[in-house]
Amino acid sequence: MQHLDDELRSARVREVEISDDTLTVHLKDGRSVSCPLLWYPSLAKASPAKRHNYRLIGDGTGIHWPDLDEDISVRGMLLGRSDPTVEQTTDPDDATTVST
């Protein structure tokens, strides 16, 4: 288990791609992880200009969108974690936002 924790802590962003429906992060070690944009409602609702206004934080361990006050960690993406307001299903196309 220690190896997994070390691997999650050492993951660093090299490049970010944002499409109309997917957030993809390319890591410095060659891996890529993609998540449905629906998992992050503030990103899904934002204009393309606001989605593309981000900066890497924590030496590449996370991404921050200042216009949206949104932070997403690489660790969370690798673990398949979405925004807490999103109810995940086994089919990412069926993800729904939960009102709180």
N, CA, C and O atoms as CSV, one atom per row, in Angstrom:
chain,resi,resn,atom,element,x,y,z
A,1,MET,N,N,0.810,-1.184,0.000
A,1,MET,CA,C,0.000,0.000,0.000
A,1,MET,C,C,0.860,1.258,0.000
A,1,MET,O,O,0.477,2.275,-0.577
A,2,GLN,N,N,2.013,1.191,0.640
A,2,GLN,CA,C,2.917,2.343,0.688
A,2,GLN,C,C,3.350,2.738,-0.716
A,2,GLN,O,O,3.477,3.925,-1.014
A,3,HIS,N,N,3.576,1.754,-1.581
A,3,HIS,CA,C,3.976,2.048,-2.965
A,3,HIS,C,C,2.901,2.866,-3.676
A,3,HIS,O,O,3.222,3.817,-4.389
A,4,LEU,N,N,1.641,2.513,-3.493
A,4,LEU,CA,C,0.542,3.248,-4.116
A,4,LEU,C,C,0.485,4.678,-3.596
A,4,LEU,O,O,0.328,5.617,-4.376
A,5,ASP,N,N,0.614,4.849,-2.283
A,5,ASP,CA,C,0.614,6.194,-1.709
A,5,ASP,C,C,1.750,7.034,-2.272
A,5,ASP,O,O,1.553,8.203,-2.602
A,6,ASP,N,N,2.929,6.451,-2.383
A,6,ASP,CA,C,4.072,7.171,-2.946
A,6,ASP,C,C,3.826,7.542,-4.397
A,6,ASP,O,O,4.160,8.646,-4.826
A,7,GLU,N,N,3.243,6.623,-5.150
A,7,GLU,CA,C,2.955,6.864,-6.560
A,7,GLU,C,C,1.930,7.988,-6.733
A,7,GLU,O,O,2.068,8.828,-7.622
A,8,LEU,N,N,0.916,7.999,-5.891
A,8,LEU,CA,C,-0.104,9.046,-5.966
A,8,LEU,C,C,0.483,10.406,-5.592
A,8,LEU,O,O,0.156,11.418,-6.211
A,9,ARG,N,N,1.341,10.429,-4.588
A,9,ARG,CA,C,1.967,11.685,-4.159
A,9,ARG,C,C,2.949,12.222,-5.186
A,9,ARG,O,O,3.131,13.435,-5.286
A,10,SER,N,N,3.580,11.350,-5.947
A,10,SER,CA,C,4.625,11.782,-6.884
A,10,SER,C,C,4.075,12.164,-8.266
A,10,SER,O,O,4.828,12.680,-9.091
A,11,ALA,N,N,2.799,11.929,-8.538
A,11,ALA,CA,C,2.211,12.240,-9.848
A,11,ALA,C,C,2.205,13.751,-10.070
A,11,ALA,O,O,1.724,14.508,-9.227
A,12,ARG,N,N,2.746,14.187,-11.216
A,12,ARG,CA,C,2.850,15.609,-11.547
A,12,ARG,C,C,2.298,15.868,-12.941
A,12,ARG,O,O,2.519,15.082,-13.862
A,13,VAL,N,N,1.577,16.978,-13.089
A,13,VAL,CA,C,0.969,17.352,-14.364
A,13,VAL,C,C,2.026,17.885,-15.324
A,13,VAL,O,O,2.874,18.696,-14.951
A,14,ARG,N,N,1.958,17.414,-16.565
A,14,ARG,CA,C,2.774,17.949,-17.651
A,14,ARG,C,C,1.935,18.838,-18.545
A,14,ARG,O,O,2.393,19.886,-19.001
A,15,GLU,N,N,0.676,18.409,-18.801
A,15,GLU,CA,C,-0.195,19.118,-19.731
A,15,GLU,C,C,-1.654,18.860,-19.369
A,15,GLU,O,O,-1.997,17.787,-18.873
A,16,VAL,N,N,-2.511,19.851,-19.619
A,16,VAL,CA,C,-3.943,19.738,-19.359
A,16,VAL,C,C,-4.681,19.954,-20.675
A,16,VAL,O,O,-4.379,20.888,-21.418
A,17,GLU,N,N,-5.656,19.081,-20.961
A,17,GLU,CA,C,-6.528,19.237,-22.129
A,17,GLU,C,C,-7.965,19.276,-21.622
A,17,GLU,O,O,-8.367,18.463,-20.789
A,18,ILE,N,N,-8.730,20.231,-22.137
A,18,ILE,CA,C,-10.132,20.341,-21.739
A,18,ILE,C,C,-10.976,20.440,-23.003
A,18,ILE,O,O,-10.841,21.374,-23.792
A,19,SER,N,N,-11.849,19.454,-23.172
A,19,SER,CA,C,-12.780,19.486,-24.301
A,19,SER,C,C,-14.153,19.878,-23.763
A,19,SER,O,O,-14.281,20.233,-22.591
A,20,ASP,N,N,-15.163,19.817,-24.594
A,20,ASP,CA,C,-16.520,20.136,-24.156
A,20,ASP,C,C,-17.057,19.139,-23.142
A,20,ASP,O,O,-17.985,19.449,-22.394
A,21,ASP,N,N,-16.475,17.930,-23.111
A,21,ASP,CA,C,-17.015,16.915,-22.204
A,21,ASP,C,C,-15.985,16.142,-21.383
A,21,ASP,O,O,-16.358,15.258,-20.612
A,22,THR,N,N,-14.687,16.459,-21.535
A,22,THR,CA,C,-13.660,15.684,-20.846
A,22,THR,C,C,-12.525,16.557,-20.342
A,22,THR,O,O,-12.101,17.497,-21.015
A,23,LEU,N,N,-12.037,16.234,-19.148
A,23,LEU,CA,C,-10.814,16.823,-18.611
A,23,LEU,C,C,-9.752,15.740,-18.667
A,23,LEU,O,O,-9.906,14.683,-18.055
A,24,THR,N,N,-8.672,15.996,-19.400
A,24,THR,CA,C,-7.576,15.042,-19.518
A,24,THR,C,C,-6.306,15.685,-18.995
A,24,THR,O,O,-5.964,16.809,-19.360
A,25,VAL,N,N,-5.614,14.955,-18.135
A,25,VAL,CA,C,-4.352,15.419,-17.578
A,25,VAL,C,C,-3.269,14.442,-18.003
A,25,VAL,O,O,-3.372,13.239,-17.759
A,26,HIS,N,N,-2.227,14.969,-18.641
A,26,HIS,CA,C,-1.067,14.175,-19.033
A,26,HIS,C,C,0.003,14.388,-17.970
A,26,HIS,O,O,0.363,15.522,-17.653
A,27,LEU,N,N,0.500,13.297,-17.430
A,27,LEU,CA,C,1.467,13.368,-16.341
A,27,LEU,C,C,2.897,13.286,-16.856
A,27,LEU,O,O,3.155,12.783,-17.949
A,28,LYS,N,N,3.813,13.787,-16.048
A,28,LYS,CA,C,5.227,13.801,-16.427
A,28,LYS,C,C,5.802,12.405,-16.603
A,28,LYS,O,O,6.787,12.226,-17.319
A,29,ASP,N,N,5.187,11.398,-15.946
A,29,ASP,CA,C,5.697,10.028,-16.076
A,29,ASP,C,C,5.125,9.294,-17.292
A,29,ASP,O,O,5.386,8.106,-17.477
A,30,GLY,N,N,4.346,9.999,-18.122
A,30,GLY,CA,C,3.814,9.404,-19.351
A,30,GLY,C,C,2.377,8.941,-19.267
A,30,GLY,O,O,1.761,8.668,-20.297
A,31,ARG,N,N,1.829,8.844,-18.075
A,31,ARG,CA,C,0.434,8.434,-17.937
A,31,ARG,C,C,-0.488,9.597,-18.277
A,31,ARG,O,O,-0.098,10.762,-18.205
A,32,SER,N,N,-1.711,9.258,-18.645
A,32,SER,CA,C,-2.771,10.238,-18.856
A,32,SER,C,C,-4.010,9.744,-18.131
A,32,SER,O,O,-4.288,8.546,-18.088
A,33,VAL,N,N,-4.747,10.684,-17.565
A,33,VAL,CA,C,-6.002,10.336,-16.897
A,33,VAL,C,C,-7.073,11.287,-17.408
A,33,VAL,O,O,-6.864,12.497,-17.488
A,34,SER,N,N,-8.226,10.717,-17.753
A,34,SER,CA,C,-9.353,11.506,-18.260
A,34,SER,C,C,-10.566,11.276,-17.378
A,34,SER,O,O,-10.823,10.161,-16.924
A,35,CYS,N,N,-11.307,12.355,-17.144
A,35,CYS,CA,C,-12.531,12.294,-16.356
A,35,CYS,C,C,-13.615,13.072,-17.085
A,35,CYS,O,O,-13.321,14.062,-17.754
A,36,PRO,N,N,-14.860,12.638,-16.963
A,36,PRO,CA,C,-15.948,13.394,-17.571
A,36,PRO,C,C,-16.031,14.783,-16.953
A,36,PRO,O,O,-15.911,14.932,-15.737
A,37,LEU,N,N,-16.232,15.781,-17.770
A,37,LEU,CA,C,-16.360,17.142,-17.267
A,37,LEU,C,C,-17.568,17.274,-16.334
A,37,LEU,O,O,-17.584,18.144,-15.463
A,38,LEU,N,N,-18.571,16.422,-16.513
A,38,LEU,CA,C,-19.740,16.431,-15.630
A,38,LEU,C,C,-19.374,16.163,-14.172
A,38,LEU,O,O,-20.133,16.506,-13.266
A,39,TRP,N,N,-18.207,15.548,-13.943
A,39,TRP,CA,C,-17.767,15.298,-12.573
A,39,TRP,C,C,-17.399,16.586,-11.856
A,39,TRP,O,O,-17.308,16.614,-10.629
A,40,TYR,N,N,-17.188,17.650,-12.614
A,40,TYR,CA,C,-16.768,18.944,-12.060
A,40,TYR,C,C,-17.737,20.010,-12.578
A,40,TYR,O,O,-17.435,20.683,-13.564
A,41,PRO,N,N,-18.896,20.175,-11.930
A,41,PRO,CA,C,-19.952,21.051,-12.443
A,41,PRO,C,C,-19.507,22.476,-12.762
A,41,PRO,O,O,-19.961,23.050,-13.752
A,42,SER,N,N,-18.642,23.050,-11.956
A,42,SER,CA,C,-18.238,24.428,-12.246
A,42,SER,C,C,-17.450,24.504,-13.553
A,42,SER,O,O,-17.560,25.494,-14.276
A,43,LEU,N,N,-16.665,23.485,-13.865
A,43,LEU,CA,C,-15.963,23.442,-15.151
A,43,LEU,C,C,-16.933,23.183,-16.292
A,43,LEU,O,O,-16.832,23.797,-17.354
A,44,ALA,N,N,-17.871,22.275,-16.069
A,44,ALA,CA,C,-18.830,21.928,-17.123
A,44,ALA,C,C,-19.688,23.121,-17.519
A,44,ALA,O,O,-20.040,23.270,-18.689
A,45,LYS,N,N,-20.026,23.969,-16.556
A,45,LYS,CA,C,-20.886,25.122,-16.818
A,45,LYS,C,C,-20.115,26.342,-17.319
A,45,LYS,O,O,-20.716,27.279,-17.845
A,46,ALA,N,N,-18.802,26.338,-17.160
A,46,ALA,CA,C,-17.984,27.513,-17.493
A,46,ALA,C,C,-17.784,27.668,-18.999
A,46,ALA,O,O,-17.888,26.708,-19.762
A,47,SER,N,N,-17.498,28.882,-19.396
A,47,SER,CA,C,-17.176,29.149,-20.805
A,47,SER,C,C,-15.815,28.531,-21.126
A,47,SER,O,O,-15.003,28.318,-20.225
A,48,PRO,N,N,-15.563,28.242,-22.402
A,48,PRO,CA,C,-14.250,27.710,-22.781
A,48,PRO,C,C,-13.104,28.615,-22.323
A,48,PRO,O,O,-12.053,28.117,-21.920
A,49,ALA,N,N,-13.289,29.921,-22.377
A,49,ALA,CA,C,-12.228,30.844,-21.951
A,49,ALA,C,C,-11.910,30.662,-20.470
A,49,ALA,O,O,-10.742,30.653,-20.084
A,50,LYS,N,N,-12.942,30.516,-19.638
A,50,LYS,CA,C,-12.713,30.320,-18.207
A,50,LYS,C,C,-12.124,28.946,-17.917
A,50,LYS,O,O,-11.306,28.804,-17.009
A,51,ARG,N,N,-12.529,27.933,-18.679
A,51,ARG,CA,C,-11.956,26.587,-18.505
A,51,ARG,C,C,-10.466,26.573,-18.812
A,51,ARG,O,O,-9.698,25.856,-18.171
A,52,HIS,N,N,-10.067,27.364,-19.789
A,52,HIS,CA,C,-8.661,27.358,-20.208
A,52,HIS,C,C,-7.799,28.333,-19.427
A,52,HIS,O,O,-6.597,28.429,-19.675
A,53,ASN,N,N,-8.391,29.057,-18.488
A,53,ASN,CA,C,-7.622,29.938,-17.613
A,53,ASN,C,C,-7.332,29.182,-16.317
A,53,ASN,O,O,-8.054,29.325,-15.330
A,54,TYR,N,N,-6.286,28.390,-16.330
A,54,TYR,CA,C,-5.902,27.595,-15.163
A,54,TYR,C,C,-4.402,27.744,-14.941
A,54,TYR,O,O,-3.668,28.235,-15.799
A,55,ARG,N,N,-3.976,27.306,-13.768
A,55,ARG,CA,C,-2.542,27.237,-13.489
A,55,ARG,C,C,-2.276,25.999,-12.654
A,55,ARG,O,O,-3.138,25.542,-11.903
A,56,LEU,N,N,-1.084,25.467,-12.794
A,56,LEU,CA,C,-0.688,24.318,-11.991
A,56,LEU,C,C,-0.307,24.803,-10.602
A,56,LEU,O,O,0.299,25.863,-10.441
A,57,ILE,N,N,-0.668,24.018,-9.611
A,57,ILE,CA,C,-0.348,24.353,-8.218
A,57,ILE,C,C,0.364,23.173,-7.572
A,57,ILE,O,O,0.325,22.054,-8.083
A,58,GLY,N,N,1.017,23.436,-6.436
A,58,GLY,CA,C,1.671,22.362,-5.687
A,58,GLY,C,C,2.702,21.622,-6.498
A,58,GLY,O,O,2.769,20.394,-6.444
A,59,ASP,N,N,3.510,22.348,-7.253
A,59,ASP,CA,C,4.546,21.735,-8.081
A,59,ASP,C,C,3.962,20.727,-9.066
A,59,ASP,O,O,4.598,19.722,-9.384
A,60,GLY,N,N,2.736,21.000,-9.552
A,60,GLY,CA,C,2.102,20.132,-10.538
A,60,GLY,C,C,1.238,19.037,-9.959
A,60,GLY,O,O,0.812,18.143,-10.690
A,61,THR,N,N,0.967,19.080,-8.661
A,61,THR,CA,C,0.100,18.052,-8.061
A,61,THR,C,C,-1.371,18.400,-8.172
A,61,THR,O,O,-2.233,17.591,-7.828
A,62,GLY,N,N,-1.664,19.613,-8.655
A,62,GLY,CA,C,-3.044,20.028,-8.801
A,62,GLY,C,C,-3.192,21.115,-9.843
A,62,GLY,O,O,-2.213,21.633,-10.379
A,63,ILE,N,N,-4.453,21.448,-10.118
A,63,ILE,CA,C,-4.796,22.468,-11.106
A,63,ILE,C,C,-5.767,23.433,-10.435
A,63,ILE,O,O,-6.686,23.013,-9.731
A,64,HIS,N,N,-5.556,24.730,-10.658
A,64,HIS,CA,C,-6.416,25.762,-10.079
A,64,HIS,C,C,-6.990,26.627,-11.187
A,64,HIS,O,O,-6.262,27.065,-12.078
A,65,TRP,N,N,-8.306,26.878,-11.134
A,65,TRP,CA,C,-8.997,27.774,-12.050
A,65,TRP,C,C,-9.402,29.006,-11.251
A,65,TRP,O,O,-10.402,28.959,-10.535
A,66,PRO,N,N,-8.652,30.115,-11.350
A,66,PRO,CA,C,-8.946,31.296,-10.530
A,66,PRO,C,C,-10.311,31.920,-10.815
A,66,PRO,O,O,-10.961,32.411,-9.893
A,67,ASP,N,N,-10.754,31.911,-12.058
A,67,ASP,CA,C,-12.058,32.490,-12.389
A,67,ASP,C,C,-13.209,31.700,-11.780
A,67,ASP,O,O,-14.296,32.237,-11.566
A,68,LEU,N,N,-12.966,30.427,-11.504
A,68,LEU,CA,C,-14.023,29.536,-11.009
A,68,LEU,C,C,-13.830,29.156,-9.546
A,68,LEU,O,O,-14.701,28.525,-8.948
A,69,ASP,N,N,-12.691,29.538,-8.966
A,69,ASP,CA,C,-12.327,29.134,-7.615
A,69,ASP,C,C,-12.430,27.609,-7.468
A,69,ASP,O,O,-13.006,27.098,-6.508
A,70,GLU,N,N,-11.860,26.906,-8.440
A,70,GLU,CA,C,-11.917,25.444,-8.508
A,70,GLU,C,C,-10.503,24.892,-8.430
A,70,GLU,O,O,-9.601,25.391,-9.102
A,71,ASP,N,N,-10.309,23.867,-7.614
A,71,ASP,CA,C,-9.041,23.160,-7.520
A,71,ASP,C,C,-9.306,21.674,-7.694
A,71,ASP,O,O,-10.233,21.124,-7.098
A,72,ILE,N,N,-8.485,21.029,-8.515
A,72,ILE,CA,C,-8.598,19.580,-8.719
A,72,ILE,C,C,-7.203,18.994,-8.552
A,72,ILE,O,O,-6.239,19.467,-9.154
A,73,SER,N,N,-7.111,17.959,-7.728
A,73,SER,CA,C,-5.817,17.317,-7.505
A,73,SER,C,C,-5.633,16.133,-8.453
A,73,SER,O,O,-6.592,15.456,-8.822
A,74,VAL,N,N,-4.394,15.906,-8.831
A,74,VAL,CA,C,-4.065,14.734,-9.650
A,74,VAL,C,C,-4.398,13.473,-8.865
A,74,VAL,O,O,-4.920,12.508,-9.425
A,75,ARG,N,N,-4.101,13.479,-7.589
A,75,ARG,CA,C,-4.384,12.315,-6.734
A,75,ARG,C,C,-5.875,11.967,-6.804
A,75,ARG,O,O,-6.238,10.804,-6.982
A,76,GLY,N,N,-6.728,12.977,-6.663
A,76,GLY,CA,C,-8.169,12.741,-6.731
A,76,GLY,C,C,-8.602,12.178,-8.066
A,76,GLY,O,O,-9.439,11.277,-8.126
A,77,MET,N,N,-8.025,12.714,-9.154
A,77,MET,CA,C,-8.364,12.201,-10.484
A,77,MET,C,C,-7.933,10.746,-10.626
A,77,MET,O,O,-8.686,9.922,-11.145
A,78,LEU,N,N,-6.718,10.425,-10.164
A,78,LEU,CA,C,-6.230,9.048,-10.263
A,78,LEU,C,C,-7.075,8.089,-9.437
A,78,LEU,O,O,-7.200,6.912,-9.778
A,79,LEU,N,N,-7.652,8.592,-8.355
A,79,LEU,CA,C,-8.518,7.762,-7.508
A,79,LEU,C,C,-9.970,7.754,-7.983
A,79,LEU,O,O,-10.812,7.079,-7.392
A,80,GLY,N,N,-10.269,8.508,-9.054
A,80,GLY,CA,C,-11.618,8.526,-9.602
A,80,GLY,C,C,-12.598,9.343,-8.794
A,80,GLY,O,O,-13.797,9.062,-8.805
A,81,ARG,N,N,-12.103,10.360,-8.087
A,81,ARG,CA,C,-12.977,11.193,-7.253
A,81,ARG,C,C,-13.500,12.381,-8.042
A,81,ARG,O,O,-12.754,13.054,-8.754
A,82,SER,N,N,-14.786,12.622,-7.904
A,82,SER,CA,C,-15.417,13.768,-8.555
A,82,SER,C,C,-15.722,14.829,-7.504
A,82,SER,O,O,-15.420,14.654,-6.323
A,83,ASP,N,N,-16.319,15.919,-7.944
A,83,ASP,CA,C,-16.823,16.938,-7.034
A,83,ASP,C,C,-17.811,16.246,-6.088
A,83,ASP,O,O,-18.582,15.394,-6.528
A,84,PRO,N,N,-17.800,16.597,-4.796
A,84,PRO,CA,C,-18.701,15.930,-3.844
A,84,PRO,C,C,-20.189,16.104,-4.144
A,84,PRO,O,O,-21.011,15.350,-3.623
A,85,THR,N,N,-20.546,17.080,-4.973
A,85,THR,CA,C,-21.960,17.278,-5.301
A,85,THR,C,C,-22.421,16.390,-6.443
A,85,THR,O,O,-23.592,16.427,-6.821
A,86,VAL,N,N,-21.511,15.590,-6.999
A,86,VAL,CA,C,-21.844,14.734,-8.135
A,86,VAL,C,C,-22.001,13.298,-7.660
A,86,VAL,O,O,-21.122,12.739,-7.004
A,87,GLU,N,N,-23.134,12.722,-8.007
A,87,GLU,CA,C,-23.393,11.320,-7.694
A,87,GLU,C,C,-22.885,10.486,-8.853
A,87,GLU,O,O,-23.428,10.548,-9.956
A,88,GLN,N,N,-21.838,9.702,-8.603
A,88,GLN,CA,C,-21.262,8.893,-9.672
A,88,GLN,C,C,-22.028,7.590,-9.816
A,88,GLN,O,O,-22.520,7.014,-8.845
A,89,THR,N,N,-22.111,7.150,-11.061
A,89,THR,CA,C,-22.701,5.853,-11.369
A,89,THR,C,C,-21.623,5.029,-12.038
A,89,THR,O,O,-20.509,5.515,-12.234
A,90,THR,N,N,-21.928,3.805,-12.390
A,90,THR,CA,C,-20.944,2.996,-13.088
A,90,THR,C,C,-20.743,3.476,-14.513
A,90,THR,O,O,-19.731,3.163,-15.139
A,91,ASP,N,N,-21.701,4.235,-15.032
A,91,ASP,CA,C,-21.589,4.814,-16.378
A,91,ASP,C,C,-21.391,6.310,-16.248
A,91,ASP,O,O,-22.325,7.018,-15.872
A,92,PRO,N,N,-20.163,6.829,-16.558
A,92,PRO,CA,C,-19.901,8.259,-16.395
A,92,PRO,C,C,-20.869,9.153,-17.150
A,92,PRO,O,O,-21.070,10.305,-16.767
A,93,ASP,N,N,-21.481,8.637,-18.228
A,93,ASP,CA,C,-22.444,9.434,-18.987
A,93,ASP,C,C,-23.730,9.654,-18.205
A,93,ASP,O,O,-24.531,10.522,-18.552
A,94,ASP,N,N,-23.932,8.863,-17.140
A,94,ASP,CA,C,-25.125,8.977,-16.321
A,94,ASP,C,C,-24.889,9.760,-15.040
A,94,ASP,O,O,-25.771,9.798,-14.181
A,95,ALA,N,N,-23.718,10.390,-14.883
A,95,ALA,CA,C,-23.428,11.150,-13.659
A,95,ALA,C,C,-24.424,12.291,-13.528
A,95,ALA,O,O,-24.727,12.988,-14.497
A,96,THR,N,N,-24.928,12.468,-12.311
A,96,THR,CA,C,-25.883,13.541,-12.081
A,96,THR,C,C,-25.408,14.395,-10.914
A,96,THR,O,O,-24.696,13.922,-10.028
A,97,THR,N,N,-25.806,15.634,-10.928
A,97,THR,CA,C,-25.445,16.542,-9.833
A,97,THR,C,C,-26.487,16.421,-8.744
A,97,THR,O,O,-27.689,16.394,-9.010
A,98,VAL,N,N,-26.008,16.348,-7.513
A,98,VAL,CA,C,-26.876,16.217,-6.362
A,98,VAL,C,C,-26.987,17.597,-5.716
A,98,VAL,O,O,-25.973,18.238,-5.439
A,99,SER,N,N,-28.196,18.046,-5.481
A,99,SER,CA,C,-28.395,19.344,-4.813
A,99,SER,C,C,-28.122,19.189,-3.335
A,99,SER,O,O,-28.528,18.209,-2.709
A,100,THR,N,N,-27.420,20.183,-2.779
A,100,THR,CA,C,-27.135,20.143,-1.330
A,100,THR,C,C,-27.633,21.395,-0.664
A,100,THR,O,O,-27.487,21.549,0.549
